[in-house]
Amino acid sequence: MRGAYLLYQELGDTLRAQAGPFEGQTLDAYEGMARWIAKS
């Protein structure tokens, strides 16, 4: 589980750095991470 969390975190951080914190893909990545954590 921790590996998946770290991958989502890395994806979100990369998208935030490249596209900006309010880009749709960035928000989707963080939302996906939150949903995954909530199911765990």
C-alpha positions in Angstrom: 0.0 0.0 0.0 2.7 2.4 0.9 4.3 2.0 -2.6 1.0 3.1 -4.3 0.7 6.0 -1.9 4.2 7.2 -2.8 3.5 6.8 -6.5 0.4 8.9 -6.3 2.3 11.5 -4.2 5.1 11.7 -6.8 2.6 12.0 -9.6 0.8 14.8 -7.9 4.0 16.6 -7.0 5.3 16.3 -10.6 2.1 17.6 -12.1 1.9 20.4 -9.6 5.5 21.5 -10.5 4.9 21.2 -14.2 1.3 22.4 -14.7 0.5 24.3 -11.6 -1.4 23.5 -8.4 -4.9 24.2 -9.9 -4.5 22.3 -13.1 -7.2 19.7 -13.6 -4.8 16.8 -13.9 -3.1 17.8 -10.6 -6.3 17.9 -8.8 -7.4 14.6 -10.2 -4.2 13.0 -9.1 -4.7 14.2 -5.5 -8.3 13.2 -5.6 -7.4 9.7 -6.7 -4.9 9.5 -3.9 -7.5 10.6 -1.4 -10.0 8.0 -2.6 -7.4 5.3 -2.5 -6.4 6.2 1.1 -10.1 6.4 2.2 -10.7 2.8 0.9 -7.7 1.4 2.8 
